[in-house]
Amino acid sequence: MAIDLEAPRRPRPGELTFEAPRRGKPPRHVADLTPAQRRAVVAEAGFPAYRAEQVARHYFARLEPDPQRWTDVPVRERAGLAAALTPQLLTAVRELTADGGTTRKTLWRLFDGALVESVLMRYPDRVTMCISSQAGCGMNCPFCATGQAGLTRNLSTAEIVEQVVAGARELAAGEVPGGPGRVSNVVFMGMGEPMANYRAMVAAVRRLTEPLPSGLGMSARGVTVSTVGLAPRIRELAQEGLPVTLAVSLHAPDDELRDTLVPVNNRWRVDEVLDAAWEYAARTRRRVSIEYALIKDVNDQAWRADLLAKRLRGKLVHVNLIPLNPTPGSKWTASRPQDEREFVRRLEAGGIAVTVRDTRGREIDGACGQLAAASPQQAAARG
Ligand code: SAH
């Protein structure tokens, strides 16, 4: 992948600083469209409609961004088709690697200057991509780096899909140690609240899971949508016929504490969120994942472990404990090892399946909750 090492754009002298990125729609892209819409767009641009399938094959199956290598398309049509269906949406501003190159975080600039990040993590048996659904986030969870800067805007479907395609290209080209490979898992755990960008998120999941060559051909079981708990959207997702894994960022079993850790809890309480999650599990037969960041002396008490176990007992559920990644300047830190062990022990004693999340990518700020490049100013400061 070509990496643009140019620094994030800084305001010129006299230019208004701190202006919000220009609004407006990202350019339309093949990954935004259904096969029928692609044909219509291609025909409207004056090309034979069947070129739509050829372009989709180059994009999703061959992962070939360069129209000059679309050799089954006449030379004179290549540039026009690329302009109509594969405009450049993401520009790599910076790529950081860790774990011998098997963890890679990319900072992307979007067409309007907004910045988002994605992380590729290669394990012996799988490749997981952690992707962003929004530039910034409006949910305001006080322990999360992304939340500090607020919401810039929703990503388009193609801006979401393109993060995965970019990782797929790196893997196919053998740029990730371990030989050529494929993306097996996608988690919506980068920047943003996917349920607050519901339509684009669902369409992106469809593109990821549609069979090659009209989509990326991934298994829906390999996709995880993580949410703060927008209960009505959880119920809606249960009806989509997309058996993705649902992850609920609970972080506290009681409303009093959750009101402060996940402010949207003031709107949808723990009970309502869990009810929606159980409906999701019942409809999709998928085990729900409960995310719980362990924060020292805040939510890691033994009684909270017991209360959590009680609330989850007998359900199709699994708890994923995440040692808190402290954000810069935060007064909070990760739990003591003995408290973490006791929390795990009590959940297990309560009959709950539990794992502790690995903390890959910490040294490149690529671990959960650390994706914070919400503004060019911030990115420049981190530079
Ligand atoms: N908005 C979605 C997805 C984004 S973050 C959500 O909230 O689920 C993915 C996970 O990382 C969430 O469970 C989130 O609560 C967690 N997280 C955020 N900041 C964190 C931090 N500093 N340490 C550990 N986990 C964090």
Residues whose N, C-alpha, C, O or C-beta is under 5 A from the ligand:
A	BS01	SAH	F143 C144 A145 F188 M189 G190 G192 E193 P194 S226 T227 V228 S249 E291 A293 I322 P323 L324 N325 P326 C368 G369
